[in-house]
Amino acid sequence: MSAVAASVDKPSLRVPRARANVAWLRERGMGASILVAAISTVFGVVLIATTDFLAAMLRADPYIGDSGTLAFILGFLTLLLVALAVYVAGIVTANTFATVVAGRSRQIALLRLIGASARSQRARVASQGLIVGVLGATIGTVLGIVVSAAGAQIAIVRLGLDGVHVAPVTPSMLLPAVIVALTTWLAAWIGSRRVLAVTPLQAVSGSVPLATDEVGARRGKHAVAGILFALGAVALAAGILLGLVSPLGVVVAFVGGVLSFTGITMAAPLVMPPALRLVGRAFGRSAPARLAVQNAYRNPERSARTSIGIVIGVTLVTMFAVAIESVKAVLTANAGGSLEPELASIMDTFAAIMMGLVAISAVIAGVGLVNLLTLGVIQRTRELGLLRALGVSIAQIRRMVLLEAVHVTVTATLLGILLGIVYGWAGAQSLLGSVPTNPDGIIQAGIVYPAVPMVPLMVIVAATAILTVVASVTPTRLATRVAPVAALSE
């Protein structure tokens, strides 16, 4: 009988253990990370399929045929846009895992107390990131292939392109999945670096987010950010100067833009508090408003993680809008004040397509905002419970959380628009600085003044307002459900 019982009990023990191994997938933040990885992969697969389809169209055209220049341009744009999406997704994922690790500090400290090493705990978090990346990349690849195949067939039928033939699946379509999975794993590894700082003592005392002065004391990271920003600024200036004699200046300016913006991203915990304090003055002096502003300023790391994705998304969209509008303005000046209708239509169509593609990165950033705001409320259960115990009403809690979301998104949007205008102008200047301003080519363009399109900016502001409302729904609902006694007992 004992042998039978043992044979029955062993499989029954495996089921709970297997469930425990995947229970972390149900934690808040993991679903959103899988969604971010899936969106990035779908975007990459669809872009590659679109490039293949356009290349097939060019080959089928008797006048264009195999144009190496156009193929290079299409390939470069695809690589650039996929890189942007993966870059944003990597930052969002790293911030998500950093926030998740911050919420697990007490659990990690308890494991450290009973003998687990910090490196093993970090490796565990990184492996979870790899699993999340593989799941999201697999889902995104399947959806991307389906969407691409359906889109190609619709285009062939609607446009009458009977001579265009494209394979529904190509080896290159698997490349985004590999890149996204590895990027998610790397982002989880970077985001989990806080595990190394968790001590066993925190199992008893709990953990407190870093204050503004403590963040400022991280000299090593901020020194690297400063060096990257300085190198990027020098390269950006060099590209602008080179653009006065050759359009190749845009290549140098592009490298400078990437380096300088990476420096700004790394230094976000230092950059965001002053901006948050400045914008927070417009929120009034009511108790919920003051609490919302102080919460954002008091925890600069959490505020930076929440807002930097929006800064990146708004910067990218604004940058492309300003660059394209500035190019259009220069072409209009060269044409004597008005573009030909066909050229204007082509420019507007290209601008709409590029804005739509870049907006995917903004969507990824929006998913990150919703996720991080929700995680932030969950990790502040004791704080919210204390406020309720001190007499703060549910309506005031709801207003405070909503104002926090508004505060962060407004600050991030304003900063993103400012950076987008600067980078957009730098791109247009480095590309068109040597282009003549008249058809005879006698007068060089010199300074290209930034053309700021108001319609895209209004769309950005409206989209941010909608995102703020959507992003605050789940956090406010969770915050108002906090019971004072239960929260203070945690």
N, C-alpha and C positions, 0 to 999 in steps of 0.2 A: 504493500500500500504506500509506503514511503517513497518507493521509486516512482510509482504512478503520480503521487502528489508532487514530487520534484519535477517530473516531466511536464506537469500541468502548470506548475508555478513559474518555471523559467520563462516560457513565452509570455506569460501574463506580466512578468516583471519588465520584459523588454519594451512593452507598449508604453507604459508611463515614462520609461527612460527615453524612448524615441520622441515622445511628445515633449519631454523636457528639453531635448536638444534643439527643437524647433520652436519652442514657446516664445523665444525672443522676437520671432518674426511678427508676433501680435502686439509688440510694444509700439506705442505711439512714436511716429517718426520713421519706422521701417517701411510702412506702406507708401509713404510719400517719397522715400528714397528710391524704392522700386519704380514708382511712377516717373520720377525724374530720369532714371536710367532708361526706362522704356521710351519716354518722349525723345530723349537725345538719340537713341538708336533708330527710332522711326524717322526722325528728321534726317539722320545720316543716310539711311537706306533710300529714302525718297529722293534726296538730293543726288545721290549717285545714279539712281535709276533715271532721274530727269536729265542728268548730263549725258547718259548713254542714249536716251531717246533723242535729245537735241543733236548729238553727234550723228545718229542714224539719219535724222532729217537733213543735216548738212551733206552727208555722203550721197543721199538720194537726189539732192539738188544738182541739176546739170551745170549750173553756173558757178556754184561754190565748190562742190566736190569735197575732196579731202583737204580742208584748209587747216594747216598746222597752227596758224595764229589763233583762229577761233577755238580750236580744240584746246590750246594752251590756256586761253582766257577762261573757258568753261571749267577746265580742270582746276585752275587757280581759285576761281570763285567758290567752287565746291569745297576745296580744301579749306579755304578761309572760313566759310560759314560753318562747316562741320567743326572746325577747331574752336570757333566762338561758342557753339552750343556745348561742346565738351568742356570748355574752360568754365563756363557758367555753371554747368552741372557739377563739375568737380568742386567748385567753391561751395555751392549749396550743400553737396553731400558732406564735405569736410565740416562745415558748420553744423549740420544736423548731427553727425556723430560726435562732435565736440560737445554739443548740448546734451545728447543722450548720455555720454560719459559723465558729464557734470551731474546729471540726475542719478547716476549709478554710483556716485562717489562712496556712499555709505556701504553699499553692497560690496564694492571692490575692496574697501578698507577692511571689511569683515573677513573676506577671503585672504587678504594680506595678513590679518591677525592670526589665522589658523595655518599659515605657512605658504600660501601661494605667492609667487614672485610677481613683481610689477610687469616684467617682460612677458610672462605667460598670459597675463590678463590683457596686455596690449595686443598680443598675437591673436588672442581669442576675438577681440573686437575687430581686428583687421580681417580675420577669416569671415566674420559675419558680413563685413563690407564686400568681400569677394562674392559671397553667396547672393547678397542683394544685387550686386552688379550683374552676375550671371543670370539671375531670374529676370531682372528688368531688360537686359540685352536680348535674352531669348524671346520674351514677349514682344519687344519692340521690333526684332528682326522679322518675326512672323507677320505682325501687323503691317510693317513697312513693305514687305514683299507683296502682300495682298493689295494694299493701297496703290502701290506702284503699278502692278499688273492691271488693276481696274482702270487707273488713270490713263495708262498707255492705250488700252483698247478704246476707251471713250474718245481720246484725242484722235486716234486713227480713223474712227468712224465719223466723228463730227467734222474733222478737217479734210477728210477724203485722202488720207495719206496711205494709199494702198501699197505703194512701193517701199514703205518703211517697215522694217522687221527688227524687232528687239527681243532678246531672250528674257523670259520672265524672271529668271534667277541667274546671277553671275557670281563668280567667286569674290569680286570686289564688294558685293553687298554684305558679305560677312565681316568685312573690315571694321565697320562702325561698332558691331557687337563686341569684337575683341578690344577695341580701343575703349569703349564705355566700361566694359567689365574691369579692365586693368586700371582705368582712371578711378572707378568707384572704390576698388581695393586700395589704391594709393591714397585717395581722399580719406578713406576710413582710417588708414594708418596715420596720416597727418592729423586728422581730427582727434585721434585717440592718444595724442602725446601727453594729455593731461593725466593719463593713468600713471605715468612715471612719477607724478608729484603727489599722488594719494598715499597717505601714511596710515598705518594701522590704527593710530589714535583717533582718526576720523570716524571709525566705527562706533565710537562712544560719543564723540563731540559733534559729529555731522560736519558738513562743509559749508563754507560761505563764499559767494562769488567774489572775485577780485574787485577791489575798489579802484577808483580812478588813479590814486597815487601809486597803488601796487602795480597797475597796468603800466604806468609811466616808468616804473623801475625796471622793466624788461628791456635792458639796453641792447642785448645781443640781437634780438629780433628786429628792434627798431633801427639799429645800425644798418642791418642788411636792407631793410626797407628804404632807408635814406640813401644808401649807395645805389640801389636800383633806380630810385626816383631821379637821383642826380645824373646817372648815366643815361637814363631815358630822356631827360630834359635836354642834355647836351646833344644826343642823337637827333632829337626832334628839331632842335634849332639848326643842326647841321643839314638835316633834310630840307628844311625850309630855305636855307641859303643855297643849297645845291639845286633846289627847284627853280631858282632864278635863272639858271643856265641850262638845265636839263630836266625833263619830266621824271627821270630816274630818281630824283630826290624823294619821291613818294615812297620808295623802297626803304631808304634810310629813315624817313619819318615814321614809317610803319613799325620798324624795329624799336625806335625811340618811344612810340606810343605804347607798345606792349610792355616795355621795361618800366616806364614811368607809371603806368596804370597798375602794374603788378605791385610796385612800391606803395602806391596809395592804398591798394587792397590790403597789403600786409600791415600797414600802419593804421588801419581803420579804427582800432580801439583808441588811438590818439586823435584821429581826425574827426570822428563823429561826435564826441562829447561837446567840443566848442560849438559845432554846428547845431546840435540838439539844444544846447542852452540858448543860443541866439533865437532859434525858431520858437522855443518854448515860451518866450516872453509874450507871444501873441495869443496864448491860451487863457489868459486871465488869471485871477487870484483865488478862484474857488478851490475848495479842499480837493475834489477829484482831479482838477487840472494840475494843482501843485504836486499831488502824489504821482500823477502820470509823468510829469516832467522829471521829477526827482528820481523815479524808478528807472527811467531811461538814462539819466546822467549818472546815477549811483552805480549802475552795473554796465560799464562801457563795453566789456567783452560781449555780453548778451545783446546789447543794442547794436554793436557792430555786426555780429553774426546775423541778426535779423534784418538789418538795413542794407548790407553791402550787396546782396543779390539784386535789390531794386536799383541801387546806384548803378550797377553794371548794366542791367537791362535798359534803363532809361538813357544811360550814356551811349550805348550802342545805337539805339533807335535814333536819338537826337543827332549823333555823329553822322550817320548815313544820310539823314534828312538834310542837315546843313551842308554836307559835302556835295550831294547831288544838286541841291538848289544853287550852290555857289558855282558849280560847273555850268549849270543852265544859264546863270546870269552872265558868265563870261562868254558863252556861245551866243547869247542874245546880243551882247555888245559887239561881238565880231560880225554878226549878221546885220548890223546897222540899226538895232533896236527892236527887231522882231524875228522870231524863228519861223521857218517854214512849217506849215501845219503838220506835215508828215513827220518831220524831225521832232517837233514839240510833242506829238503823240507818242513817238518812240521813247523819248525821254521820260514822259509821265508814266508810261507802261513799265519801263525799266525801274523807275523809282518805286512804283507800287509793288512790283515783284520783290525788289530788294528789301523794302520796308516790311513786307509780309514775312519774308524768310528770317530777317533779323528779329522780328517780333517773337519768333519761337523761343529765342533765348530769354526774352522778357517773360514769357509764359512759364518757363522753367524757374526763373527767379520768383515769380508769383507763387508757385507751388511751395518754394522754400520759405517764403514769408508766412504763409498760412501754417505750415508745419512748425516753424520756429516760434511763432506767437503762441501756438497751442502748447508746445513743450514748455515754454516759459511760464505759462499759467500753472501747468501741472507741478512744476518744480517750486512754485511759490505758494503751495497749499497752506503751510504754516503761517506765512505772512498774511495771506488773505483771511485765514481763520482768526488771527489776532486783530485785524481791522474790524471784522464782524463782531468780535467780543468787545471791542472798544466802542461799539455803537454805530459804526458805519453801515448804512442801509444797503440792501441789495441793489437798489437803483443807483446809488453812488458807486458801488463796486462795478456795476455794468458800465457806467459812464467813464470811470477811471480806465478800465481795460480798453474801451473804445477810443478814448483820447490817447492812450499809449500807441495804439495802432495808427491813429491819424498823425500823431507827433512823429513817429518813425518814418512813415511813408511820405509825409510832406517834406521832411528834411532830406530824405534820400532822393526824392524827385527833384527838388531844387538843386541839390548838389550834382545829380546826374545830368540835368539840363545844362548847368554851367560847364561841366567837364565835356559834355557832348558838343557844345558850341566851340570850345577851344580845340578839341581834337578834330572836329569836322572842318574847321577853318584851316588847321595845320595840314590836313590831308589835301584840301583843295589848293592851298597855296603852294605846297611842294610839288603838286602835279601840274599846275597851270601857271606857275610863276614865270615861265619862259614863253608862254603862248602870246603872240601878238594880239593887241586889242583892236586892230583894224584889218580889213581883208588884205591890204597891201603888205602887211608884215613889217612895217617900218617901226612902229611904236611897240615896245615890249609891255607885257601886262604889269610887271613889277608887283605891286601889292594887290592881292585879290581880297576884296572886302567880303566878310562872311555874310551870306544871305540866309537869314533865319526864316524858314517857312512857318507861318502861324498855324495853318491847319494841322500839320502833324503834331505841333506842340499842344494844341487844344485837345487832340486825340489822346496824347500821352497823359495830360492832366485828367481828362475824363476817365480813361482806363485806370489810372491810379486811384481815383475816387471810388470807382466800382470795386477795385481790388481791395481797398481798405474796408469797405462794408462787408465784402465776402470773407475777408481774412479775419474779421473780428467776430463772426457769428459763433464759431466753435469755442474760442477762448472765453467770450462773455458768458456763454451757456455753462461752461465748466466752472468759471469763477463764481457764478451765482449759486451753484449747487454745493459750495463748500460749507459744511456745518462747523461752527466755531469749536465745539468740544472735540469732534473727531479730528479736526485739522491740528489743534494744539497738542493732541496726544501722539502725533507722529514723531 
